[in-house]
Amino acid sequence: MLRQLAARLCGGEGQHVYRYATAWPVEMLLAQSWDTALLEEVGAAVADELVEFGVTLLLAPAMNIHRNPLCGRNFEYYSEDLLITGKMAAAYVRGMQSKPGVGATIKHFCCNNQEDNRFGVNENVSERALREIYLRGFEIAVKESKPLAPMTSYNQLNGAYTGCRRDLVTDILRCEWGYKGLVMTDWGTKYDPAAALHAQVDMMMPGADADRDAVLAGLADGSITPAEVRRAAARVLTLIEQSLTAKL
């Protein structure tokens, strides 16, 4: 089904389509405006281009904290201030999702504050610092804009990969903040698919034979339940129904 949808968008399976998009100011610069109305306008304008290109999800905005001045992605993070980060991201997402069929992917959830060894680094963060700093911007964005698909980060958090932490994805994101939709991983994460499904991460990106085989093996040995797979699949199908693809 997904292959057929992709073929409809691209004009044929396996065909490469190149698009030229507007070079918008980076998030760090936009945040300096302190202008949420402006951010909504920018988000809506980006959504217009997504509709033109036939794209459902923009892998943005990125909204980690400027903790390390050497982080190679600081330009696409809004601020070192959690309130500015959350408010600006929420405004951007609201503007983007004002256009039916397209949505935002807030990332990287959470504590992706360096690019060195990002697949293996273990971020040691106290409960208080996590709640008051590193999660607060995401909380604001989730509650005020309802992004279509949060994306987990590569790094470990206090000894476990973020997308494998049920306390982070289920207890905080879903139960405390009320998020109901799909959660995806970043590209090429090192997660155990069984642990990710237990945590209620629904989509391993970009998808690999090893991920599929691990899920099938988990179903066979009982470490993954059919209910967990059905739950994740239902969220994927719901996203497709909400998407621009379904409206073509």
C-alpha positions in Angstrom: 0.0 0.0 0.0 2.8 2.4 0.9 4.6 1.7 -2.3 1.4 2.4 -4.3 1.0 5.7 -2.5 4.6 6.7 -3.1 4.2 5.8 -6.8 1.1 8.0 -7.1 3.1 10.9 -5.6 6.2 10.5 -7.7 4.6 9.5 -11.0 6.1 6.0 -10.9 7.9 3.7 -8.5 11.7 4.4 -8.4 11.5 7.8 -10.1 13.5 10.6 -8.6 11.8 14.0 -8.4 13.8 17.2 -7.7 12.2 20.2 -6.2 13.5 23.7 -5.5 12.1 25.3 -2.3 12.3 28.6 -0.6 15.4 29.2 1.5 13.7 30.3 4.7 15.7 31.9 7.6 16.9 29.2 10.0 15.1 28.6 13.3 17.7 30.3 15.4 17.2 33.5 13.5 13.4 33.3 13.4 13.4 32.8 17.2 15.1 36.2 17.6 12.0 37.9 16.3 10.0 36.8 19.4 7.1 37.1 17.0 4.8 34.0 17.2 2.4 35.5 14.5 5.4 35.7 12.1 6.3 32.1 12.9 2.7 31.0 12.1 3.0 32.9 8.7 6.2 31.2 7.9 4.8 27.8 8.8 1.8 28.4 6.6 4.0 29.4 3.7 6.1 26.3 4.1 2.9 24.2 4.1 1.9 25.8 0.8 5.1 24.4 -0.7 4.6 21.0 0.9 1.1 20.9 -0.8 2.7 21.9 -4.1 5.3 19.2 -3.8 2.9 16.5 -2.6 4.7 16.1 0.8 2.8 15.2 3.9 5.4 15.5 6.7 8.2 18.0 7.1 11.0 16.7 9.3 11.0 19.9 11.3 11.0 21.9 13.5 14.1 20.9 15.5 13.8 22.2 19.0 16.6 21.0 21.2 18.4 23.4 23.6 21.6 25.3 22.7 23.6 23.6 25.5 26.8 23.0 23.5 28.1 25.9 21.4 29.9 23.3 19.2 26.7 21.4 18.3 26.6 21.3 14.5 22.8 21.7 14.4 22.4 24.7 16.7 21.3 26.8 13.7 18.2 24.7 13.3 17.4 24.8 17.0 15.4 27.9 18.2 17.1 28.9 21.4 19.0 28.2 24.6 15.7 29.3 26.3 13.1 26.6 26.8 10.1 29.0 26.7 11.2 30.7 23.5 11.8 27.2 22.0 8.4 25.9 22.9 6.4 29.0 21.9 8.2 29.5 18.6 7.9 25.8 17.6 4.2 25.7 18.6 3.5 28.8 16.4 5.4 27.3 13.5 3.5 24.0 13.8 0.1 25.7 14.0 0.8 27.7 10.9 2.0 24.6 9.0 -0.9 22.4 10.1 -3.4 25.1 9.2 -3.2 23.5 5.7 -5.1 20.2 5.6 -3.1 17.1 4.8 0.4 18.3 5.9 2.1 18.2 9.3 5.2 18.8 11.3 7.6 16.4 12.9 9.0 18.0 16.1 12.5 16.6 17.0 14.8 15.3 18.4 12.9 14.0 21.5 15.0 14.5 23.5 18.4 15.8 24.7 20.1 15.8 21.3 22.4 18.6 22.2 25.6 17.4 20.4 26.4 15.8 17.1 29.6 14.0 18.2 29.0 10.3 18.7 25.2 10.9 18.4 24.4 7.2 18.0 26.2 6.2 21.1 26.4 9.1 23.5 24.6 8.7 26.9 23.2 12.0 28.2 23.0 11.9 32.0 20.3 14.3 33.1 18.5 14.6 36.5 14.8 14.4 36.7 14.5 18.1 37.5 16.7 19.3 34.7 14.9 17.0 32.3 11.5 18.3 33.3 12.4 22.0 33.6 14.7 22.4 30.6 15.0 19.6 28.1 11.4 18.5 27.9 9.7 21.8 28.6 9.9 23.1 25.0 8.5 19.9 23.7 5.7 19.9 26.2 4.7 23.4 25.1 4.7 22.5 21.4 2.7 19.3 22.0 0.1 20.9 24.1 -0.3 24.1 22.0 0.1 22.8 18.5 -0.5 19.0 18.4 2.2 18.1 15.9 1.5 15.3 13.6 4.5 13.1 14.3 7.2 13.6 17.0 10.6 12.1 16.2 12.8 10.5 18.8 16.5 11.2 19.1 19.6 9.0 18.5 21.1 9.4 21.9 20.7 7.4 25.1 19.2 9.1 28.1 20.4 7.9 31.5 21.6 4.6 30.0 18.7 3.7 27.6 17.9 4.9 24.1 15.2 7.6 24.1 12.9 5.7 21.8 13.1 2.6 24.0 12.1 4.5 27.2 8.5 3.8 28.1 8.7 6.4 30.8 9.5 9.0 28.2 7.3 8.1 25.2 4.3 6.5 27.0 4.2 8.0 30.5 5.3 11.6 29.6 4.5 12.2 26.0 1.3 10.2 25.7 -0.2 10.0 29.2 0.9 13.3 30.8 0.9 15.5 27.7 -2.0 13.8 26.0 -0.4 13.0 22.6 -2.4 10.5 20.7 -0.7 10.1 17.3 2.3 8.5 15.6 5.8 8.6 17.0 8.7 7.9 14.6 12.5 7.3 15.1 15.2 9.3 13.5 16.9 7.7 10.5 19.1 4.7 11.2 18.7 4.5 15.0 20.3 1.7 17.0 17.1 0.8 18.8 15.9 -2.7 19.6 12.5 -2.8 17.7 10.9 -4.8 20.5 11.9 -2.2 23.1 10.7 0.6 20.8 7.3 -1.0 20.4 7.0 -1.5 24.1 7.7 2.2 24.5 5.0 3.0 21.9 7.3 4.2 19.1 5.3 3.3 16.0 7.6 3.6 13.0 11.3 2.8 12.6 12.8 5.0 10.0 13.8 4.6 7.2 12.7 1.0 7.7 15.1 -2.0 7.1 14.9 -5.7 6.6 16.6 -6.1 10.0 13.8 -4.2 11.7 11.1 -6.3 10.1 12.9 -9.5 10.9 13.3 -8.4 14.5 9.6 -7.8 14.8 8.7 -11.1 13.3 11.2 -12.9 15.6 9.7 -11.0 18.5 6.2 -12.1 17.6 7.4 -15.7 17.3 9.2 -15.8 20.6 6.5 -13.7 22.5 8.7 -10.7 23.3 6.4 -8.6 21.1 2.7 -9.0 21.2 0.3 -8.8 18.3 -1.5 -6.1 20.1 1.6 -3.9 20.1 2.0 -4.4 16.3 -1.6 -3.7 15.6 -1.5 -0.5 17.7 1.5 0.8 15.8 0.0 -0.2 12.5 -3.2 1.6 13.3 -1.3 4.8 14.0 0.5 4.5 10.7 -2.8 4.1 8.8 -4.4 7.0 10.7 -1.5 9.2 9.6 -2.0 8.1 6.0 -5.7 8.9 6.3 -4.8 12.4 7.6 -2.2 13.0 5.0 -2.0 14.9 1.7 -1.4 11.5 0.0 -4.9 10.3 0.9 -6.4 13.5 -0.5 -4.9 13.1 -4.0 
